[in-house]
């Protein structure tokens, strides 16, 4: 597998090997991410124009695109500069005008000489009762009319590239399409009645109507599947390599786990027990664990994580838990500390703030093995941090940690088992796209004692009622979060929103009772504001969304979210999860600014009806799309050219099964279908996968 198969060379040649593409067009296309004939082939048309010939425009429903043969009549140049140049024409039954602006008369007289026959094609409109075609797309002599496609594909363009150029480039690229051996499971192909790859590409560029450009056209579905299959094959290869990577065998004796379980006021849920069992089995096997622990808000991930860390300690090793921010790392420390004390386990925190002698002492204790469980931020990754015997790394809040970083952790030569935790319920199709290389444990039950949160939707015009409600709750000794929206990318505006609200609430509720926390504060002030709220000194915490992840204040029973309609559903669900952590009934008030759009109302109602994070995430995916859901910039989601994750979620699951099955029977991809799959990986530019095969 030394390099790209020769069969594919023409597809990866320069763009200038295509008809009608010179250096300038090539440069313009590269702005669209199109750098080779292969990219041109995968940039499918998104619409189709019917250019079938008609005898006459009579009876056509205007405005629409029409193609008709005409006899050219009189030219009427504009009366004033910048006016319209009109040419009268006549088809077999009626007259109309061709209209040009900023036109050069000499050029038009050559293109459309009076008395000649021409086939014209373009958008026909009525203007003051007169049918007009403004700037026809095509004007050709009848002998050349056969060159006009009956159905013309419409491509996404960039400034300076015309449809004509795009069409020509695509037609020229299609001439380079090789016949390739089938890489999809033959049963799948015949069941779906999919064409082979070369036919699918050709059909996709020659749509015969709107159905042919829909996501569900067989040719398009097949090409989408190729993309998803190549992606899942990459993940499956990474998984196979992970599984081959010798892990450390960590078998606990249950002594510490037993102590902790006895001390708990409740029994773990079935979901927690199942997850603990799956993780312990993985840690006890020779292969390296690579597992995702996905749990909804309040499903009890901390306990599961700690049980896993105890397996490492019982087996004589160390564990580490990493969080994306310092606030979260401290929170984990708080959550784990009582459990660690029960078990008599030495627990320490390491963040970027540890400096000098204190840091040195911690590092020495870690290297000696005196610290059994380390909690930290990414500072744990620095090169001077060494463990005596690291068995398990737990990574919290995955979004900021893609496949690549997981591989780096491996490449550090640390054969520690890896457990990734996420509190964001992710619809299955996205989970497969992002974590297809991992095994998944799901916590889908709430521990006993979590009371449901009552959710109400309320107009911002009733803000005074809301403040009265708060006043009563505070008098009863309760606490409340008040979340202000991130109005705009610039943090400055959010700041004013949060600060204005802070001032108004202080005026209404009393200076000492209201705290403020936002993204622009220095970390020490943020921590102080959080601490004051956690300790109950302040009763209301006004915040931008910095609180969405992980803060635990059992006494907080009210969550007010302003401008709830501009938040994502998953985010609202996360925020709501900050209340309902104590023994008292809690409420979440979703305040919106009227009027509320239908979509906005529908989204907020989903939250009112259910606390099931997975159902909420599925709805969010349907309504907003995959990129939005995860914030494309840091989503780590692959960019698919053809596949549509929202609409083709089912295909992703099939692709994963197919990819894993293929590698089970043919781990080195040497069978005929395996070789074909290698060609697919080259075709789809899956360099990472190709490296994995050549290494593996």
FENDA-V987880 format. One record per pair of residues at least 12 apart in sequence whose ideal C-beta (glycine too) atoms are under 6 Angstrom apart, sorted by the first residue. I is the first residue (numbers start at 1). J is the second residue. D is the distance in Angstrom with one decimal. If there is no record, write none. Layout:
# FENDA-V987880
i | j | d
I | J | D
I | J | D
This chain:
# FENDA-V987880
i | j | d
1 | 693 | 5.6
1 | 694 | 4.9
4 | 682 | 5.1
5 | 679 | 5.5
5 | 682 | 6.0
7 | 178 | 4.9
8 | 682 | 5.8
10 | 176 | 4.1
11 | 37 | 5.1
11 | 38 | 4.0
11 | 176 | 5.9
12 | 36 | 5.0
12 | 38 | 5.8
18 | 37 | 5.9
18 | 169 | 4.8
18 | 172 | 4.3
18 | 173 | 5.9
19 | 168 | 5.6
19 | 172 | 4.0
20 | 165 | 5.7
20 | 168 | 4.1
21 | 169 | 5.4
28 | 158 | 5.5
28 | 160 | 4.8
28 | 161 | 5.2
31 | 158 | 5.3
32 | 158 | 4.9
37 | 173 | 4.2
37 | 176 | 5.4
40 | 169 | 5.3
40 | 170 | 5.8
40 | 173 | 4.3
41 | 173 | 5.1
41 | 201 | 5.6
42 | 641 | 4.6
44 | 204 | 5.1
45 | 153 | 3.3
45 | 154 | 5.4
45 | 155 | 5.3
47 | 154 | 4.1
47 | 213 | 5.9
48 | 151 | 5.2
48 | 153 | 5.7
48 | 207 | 4.2
48 | 213 | 5.6
49 | 65 | 5.2
49 | 152 | 4.6
51 | 67 | 4.7
51 | 121 | 5.3
51 | 148 | 5.6
51 | 150 | 5.9
51 | 152 | 5.2
52 | 150 | 4.8
53 | 67 | 5.3
54 | 68 | 5.1
55 | 92 | 5.0
56 | 91 | 4.7
56 | 92 | 5.2
56 | 93 | 4.1
56 | 94 | 6.0
58 | 93 | 5.0
58 | 94 | 5.0
62 | 124 | 5.5
62 | 125 | 5.9
62 | 126 | 5.2
63 | 125 | 4.3
65 | 123 | 5.3
66 | 124 | 4.8
67 | 121 | 3.9
68 | 91 | 4.9
69 | 119 | 5.0
70 | 89 | 3.9
70 | 91 | 5.1
70 | 118 | 6.0
70 | 120 | 5.9
71 | 90 | 5.2
71 | 117 | 5.8
72 | 89 | 5.6
72 | 112 | 4.8
72 | 114 | 5.6
72 | 116 | 5.2
73 | 88 | 3.9
73 | 89 | 6.0
74 | 88 | 5.1
75 | 87 | 5.3
77 | 105 | 5.5
84 | 99 | 5.1
84 | 101 | 5.9
85 | 100 | 4.5
85 | 103 | 4.2
86 | 99 | 5.6
87 | 112 | 5.7
96 | 131 | 3.9
97 | 132 | 5.0
98 | 133 | 5.3
99 | 132 | 5.1
99 | 134 | 4.6
111 | 139 | 5.7
117 | 142 | 5.4
118 | 139 | 5.6
119 | 140 | 5.4
119 | 142 | 5.7
119 | 145 | 4.2
120 | 136 | 4.6
120 | 139 | 5.4
121 | 137 | 5.6
121 | 138 | 4.3
122 | 136 | 3.6
122 | 137 | 4.6
151 | 207 | 5.9
151 | 208 | 5.2
153 | 207 | 5.7
170 | 205 | 5.2
174 | 202 | 5.9
174 | 205 | 6.0
177 | 198 | 5.1
177 | 201 | 5.7
179 | 198 | 5.4
180 | 197 | 5.3
180 | 679 | 5.9
181 | 676 | 4.0
183 | 676 | 4.0
183 | 677 | 4.5
183 | 680 | 4.6
185 | 658 | 5.4
193 | 218 | 5.9
194 | 218 | 5.5
194 | 222 | 3.9
195 | 219 | 5.7
200 | 219 | 4.2
200 | 222 | 4.6
200 | 223 | 5.3
203 | 219 | 4.0
204 | 219 | 4.8
204 | 220 | 5.8
215 | 644 | 5.2
215 | 647 | 5.1
223 | 642 | 4.9
224 | 642 | 4.8
224 | 643 | 3.9
224 | 648 | 5.6
225 | 651 | 5.4
227 | 640 | 5.2
227 | 642 | 5.6
227 | 643 | 4.6
228 | 643 | 5.2
228 | 651 | 5.5
228 | 652 | 5.2
228 | 655 | 4.1
229 | 655 | 4.5
230 | 680 | 5.3
230 | 681 | 5.8
230 | 684 | 3.8
230 | 686 | 5.4
231 | 638 | 5.5
232 | 436 | 5.4
232 | 655 | 4.4
232 | 656 | 4.7
232 | 659 | 4.0
233 | 659 | 4.4
234 | 686 | 4.8
234 | 688 | 5.9
234 | 689 | 3.8
235 | 436 | 3.6
235 | 437 | 4.0
236 | 659 | 4.3
236 | 660 | 5.1
236 | 663 | 5.2
237 | 689 | 5.1
237 | 692 | 4.4
238 | 437 | 4.4
239 | 437 | 4.3
240 | 663 | 5.6
241 | 692 | 5.6
241 | 696 | 5.6
242 | 288 | 5.5
242 | 290 | 4.7
243 | 287 | 4.4
245 | 288 | 4.7
246 | 415 | 6.0
247 | 287 | 5.5
247 | 288 | 3.4
247 | 415 | 5.5
247 | 417 | 5.7
248 | 391 | 5.5
248 | 415 | 5.6
249 | 286 | 6.0
250 | 283 | 4.4
250 | 311 | 5.6
250 | 312 | 5.5
250 | 315 | 3.9
250 | 391 | 4.7
251 | 284 | 4.6
251 | 315 | 5.8
252 | 311 | 3.9
252 | 314 | 3.6
252 | 315 | 5.8
253 | 314 | 5.3
256 | 310 | 4.6
256 | 314 | 5.5
256 | 343 | 4.4
257 | 307 | 5.8
257 | 310 | 5.1
259 | 342 | 5.8
259 | 343 | 5.5
260 | 339 | 5.5
260 | 342 | 5.2
260 | 343 | 5.3
263 | 342 | 4.6
266 | 448 | 5.3
269 | 445 | 4.3
269 | 447 | 5.6
271 | 443 | 4.7
271 | 444 | 5.5
271 | 445 | 4.4
272 | 300 | 5.4
272 | 304 | 5.5
275 | 304 | 4.9
275 | 441 | 4.2
276 | 304 | 5.7
276 | 307 | 4.7
278 | 441 | 5.0
279 | 308 | 4.7
280 | 311 | 5.5
283 | 311 | 5.1
283 | 417 | 5.2
288 | 415 | 6.0
289 | 417 | 3.5
290 | 418 | 5.3
290 | 438 | 5.1
291 | 419 | 5.4
291 | 439 | 4.8
292 | 420 | 5.0
292 | 435 | 5.0
292 | 438 | 4.6
292 | 440 | 4.8
293 | 419 | 5.9
293 | 421 | 4.7
293 | 441 | 5.1
294 | 422 | 5.6
294 | 442 | 5.1
295 | 443 | 3.4
296 | 425 | 5.2
296 | 613 | 3.8
297 | 577 | 2.8
298 | 446 | 5.8
298 | 450 | 5.3
298 | 577 | 5.7
299 | 443 | 3.8
300 | 447 | 4.7
301 | 421 | 5.4
302 | 335 | 4.6
305 | 394 | 5.4
306 | 336 | 5.7
306 | 339 | 5.0
308 | 419 | 5.8
309 | 373 | 5.2
312 | 391 | 3.7
312 | 392 | 4.3
313 | 345 | 5.7
313 | 372 | 4.9
317 | 389 | 4.3
317 | 391 | 3.5
318 | 372 | 5.7
318 | 387 | 5.2
318 | 389 | 5.8
318 | 390 | 5.3
319 | 373 | 5.0
319 | 392 | 4.3
320 | 374 | 4.6
320 | 380 | 5.8
320 | 393 | 5.2
321 | 375 | 4.9
321 | 394 | 4.4
322 | 376 | 5.9
322 | 380 | 5.5
322 | 395 | 5.2
323 | 396 | 4.6
324 | 397 | 5.1
324 | 400 | 5.1
326 | 351 | 5.0
326 | 377 | 5.7
328 | 550 | 4.9
329 | 351 | 5.8
329 | 375 | 5.6
329 | 376 | 5.8
329 | 377 | 5.1
331 | 550 | 4.9
332 | 375 | 5.1
333 | 349 | 5.0
333 | 375 | 4.8
345 | 372 | 5.1
345 | 373 | 5.9
346 | 371 | 5.5
346 | 372 | 4.8
347 | 373 | 4.9
348 | 371 | 4.6
348 | 374 | 5.6
349 | 375 | 5.1
350 | 362 | 5.8
350 | 374 | 5.8
350 | 376 | 4.0
350 | 379 | 5.8
351 | 376 | 6.0
351 | 377 | 4.9
351 | 379 | 5.5
352 | 379 | 4.7
366 | 387 | 5.9
367 | 386 | 5.1
367 | 388 | 5.9
369 | 388 | 3.4
390 | 414 | 5.9
390 | 416 | 4.6
391 | 416 | 5.8
392 | 416 | 5.8
392 | 417 | 5.0
393 | 416 | 5.0
393 | 418 | 5.3
394 | 419 | 4.7
395 | 420 | 4.8
396 | 421 | 4.9
398 | 420 | 5.1
398 | 422 | 4.4
402 | 636 | 3.5
424 | 570 | 5.9
425 | 613 | 3.4
425 | 614 | 4.5
425 | 617 | 4.7
427 | 617 | 5.0
427 | 618 | 4.9
427 | 621 | 4.8
429 | 645 | 5.6
429 | 649 | 3.2
429 | 652 | 4.7
430 | 626 | 6.0
432 | 652 | 4.8
432 | 656 | 5.3
433 | 637 | 5.8
434 | 636 | 6.0
436 | 656 | 5.5
451 | 580 | 5.7
451 | 585 | 5.6
453 | 576 | 5.7
453 | 579 | 5.8
453 | 580 | 4.2
453 | 586 | 4.7
453 | 588 | 5.3
454 | 587 | 4.7
455 | 588 | 4.7
455 | 607 | 5.6
455 | 608 | 4.7
456 | 589 | 5.5
457 | 590 | 5.0
457 | 604 | 5.0
458 | 589 | 5.5
458 | 591 | 5.5
459 | 594 | 5.2
460 | 591 | 5.1
460 | 593 | 5.0
467 | 508 | 5.5
473 | 558 | 5.7
474 | 539 | 4.6
478 | 557 | 4.8
479 | 539 | 5.3
479 | 555 | 5.1
479 | 556 | 4.3
480 | 540 | 4.9
480 | 558 | 4.0
481 | 541 | 5.4
481 | 556 | 6.0
481 | 559 | 4.9
481 | 578 | 6.0
482 | 540 | 5.8
482 | 542 | 4.8
482 | 560 | 4.7
483 | 543 | 5.7
483 | 561 | 4.7
483 | 575 | 5.9
484 | 497 | 4.8
484 | 498 | 4.3
484 | 501 | 5.4
484 | 544 | 5.7
484 | 562 | 5.5
485 | 562 | 5.8
485 | 563 | 4.0
485 | 566 | 5.6
486 | 544 | 5.9
491 | 519 | 5.6
491 | 520 | 5.5
494 | 544 | 5.1
495 | 518 | 5.9
495 | 520 | 5.7
498 | 518 | 5.0
498 | 542 | 5.8
498 | 544 | 5.4
501 | 542 | 5.4
502 | 516 | 4.4
502 | 542 | 4.5
513 | 539 | 4.3
514 | 540 | 4.7
515 | 529 | 4.9
515 | 532 | 5.6
515 | 533 | 5.4
515 | 538 | 3.7
515 | 541 | 4.9
516 | 542 | 4.9
517 | 529 | 4.4
517 | 543 | 4.8
517 | 546 | 6.0
518 | 544 | 4.6
519 | 544 | 5.7
519 | 546 | 5.6
534 | 553 | 5.4
548 | 574 | 4.7
548 | 575 | 5.3
554 | 581 | 4.7
554 | 582 | 3.4
555 | 582 | 5.8
556 | 579 | 5.4
557 | 579 | 5.6
557 | 584 | 5.1
557 | 586 | 4.2
558 | 587 | 5.6
559 | 576 | 5.8
559 | 579 | 4.7
559 | 588 | 4.4
560 | 589 | 4.8
561 | 575 | 6.0
561 | 590 | 5.5
562 | 591 | 5.1
563 | 593 | 5.8
564 | 590 | 3.7
564 | 591 | 6.0
564 | 592 | 5.6
565 | 592 | 4.5
565 | 596 | 6.0
565 | 600 | 4.1
569 | 603 | 5.6
569 | 616 | 5.2
569 | 620 | 4.0
570 | 617 | 5.7
570 | 620 | 5.5
572 | 607 | 5.7
573 | 613 | 5.5
573 | 616 | 5.0
576 | 588 | 4.5
590 | 604 | 5.3
606 | 619 | 4.9
621 | 646 | 5.7
625 | 646 | 5.6
626 | 645 | 4.2
626 | 646 | 5.9
